[in-house]
Amino acid sequence: MNIDQNKVVELSFKLFLNDFNGELIQEFDKDEPFKFIFGTGYLLEGFENKIKGLSKGDKFKFKLQVDEAYGEVDEEAIIDFPHSMFNIDKEYIYVGSILPFKDEEGNDMEGTIVEISDDAVTVDFNHPLAGEDLYFEGEVLNVRNATPEELKHGHVH
């Protein structure tokens, strides 16, 4: 069975930065594979395009360019907030801290504190991998039809 729309896919893979010998930033092994329903918008479109049509036992190795991954860093998504905006325990306010926010429409989002000055707390709302080429290497462990219940709920059971 080939990877295609509404198939449950199980993968083992490694994700690297810079090249295939670069920094390992994520890994799913055969004992705890990555499972998802193909074509439901859960993964990067570029990733799905690269694995579409593969079947159980197929190995893959590919690079996603910045524009196929999380895009370039958007400088307008890096925002200074006054300290008064942070009505939480100060132990959570440090460079590298990831905090929950809501946008103007009430959608949940996360921001990473990148700088703290006397005047402001600078928060980056870009994806942590924005501006990076991504290198994937792995294997297709299983492909099956998603059940009606899985499709209804939008995730693998």
N, C-alpha and C positions, 0 to 999 in steps of 0.2 A: 504494500500500500504506500502510495506517495504522499508527501506532505502537500496539503491543499486546504482550501477553505473548510472550516469547521471540523478539522481533524485534531485530535489530542496528540500532541507531540511531546516526547521525552528526550531530552538532550543531556549529554555531559559536555562541558566545554570550559575553556579558559578564556578570559578576556584580559588583554595586555594593552598598555599604552606605549607609544613610541615605535615599537616594532614587535615581532613575534618573540623576541628575547628581552623585551622591555619589562616594565613594572607589572606584575600580576595584580590585577585589582578585583577580580572576581573569578570564582571557580565553582563549578557544579560537577561532582564526580558520579560514577555509576551507582553508588550506594544511595545517594541523595540527588537524583537528577532534577533538572529544571523542567517543569511541566506547564504547558499552556495550551490554549485553544487557538489554532492558527487562524489568522484573518479577522480577529475580533478587535484589533486596535490596541492590544496589550503590549505589543513589542514595536520596536522601531521598524518602520516600513522597509528601510534598507536591509535590515537583518532578515526579515521575512522574505524579501526578494531573493536573497542569496541562498536560502535553504529550501525554497519552494521546489517541489518535485523530487527532493531527496527521499530515500526510504530507509528502513531499518538497516543498520550496519554501515551506511554511508558515512564517510568521514568528510569533514569540511575544514577549510582554512581560508579566511578572507579578511580583507581590510575594508572598513567603512570610513570613507573620507568624512571630514567634518560636516559637510553639507548633507551627507546621508545619515549622519548620527544626530547629535544634539545641536548642530549649527555653531556659528561663531558666537563669541561672547558679545552680548548686547550691553553696551555701556549704560544704556538708559534703564537697565534692570538692576543697576547698582545704585542704591538710594541711601541718602543720609537721613536719619531720624533723630529727633531730639531725645535726650535721655528720658524725659518725662513720658515718652510713649511706652516705656517698658515697665509696666506695673507688676513685675514678677520678681521673685527672689533673685538678688544680684549674683548669686552663685551660678546662675544660668547664663549670665551675660559675659561672654569671653570670646576672643577671636577663635573661630572654628566651631562655635556653638551653632547648631541648627535648630531654628525655632519655627513654630507654626504661626502663620498669618492668614488673614482673609483679604481678598482683593475687594475692589469697589462693588462687585456683584455678589459678594458673600462666598466666593469659591475658596476652598482651602488651598493653601500653598505653603511651601517651606522656603525659608531664607537662611543663608549662612552669614554669620557675623564675620566680616573681613577686616574691620578696623574699629577701634574705640578711641575717640579723641576727647578732649575736654568739652567740645561743643556738640558732638554727635556720635551716634552708633551707625556705622556703615554696614548695610545688609545687601548681599548679592542674591538676587532671585533667579539667576541663571542656573541651569542644570549643572551639577558638579562636573560633568564631563563635557560641557560646552567648550568649543575651541580645540577639541582633541580628535585625532584620528583613532579609531578603535580597531584592534586586531583580535579576531576570534579564531579559535582552533578547537575542534571537537568532533563528536560523533552522534549520529541519530541512534537512540536506543530503542525507540518504539514509536509507531504511528498507528492510531486507531480512530474509528469514527467517534465523535463526541456523542454522548447520550442526549436525549431531549432535555433532561433535567440540567445537565451541564450547560447546554446552549441557553436555556432559560436563565440560569444563574450567572452565566458568563465566566465560569471558572471550572477547573478540573476537580472532580470529586474523587 
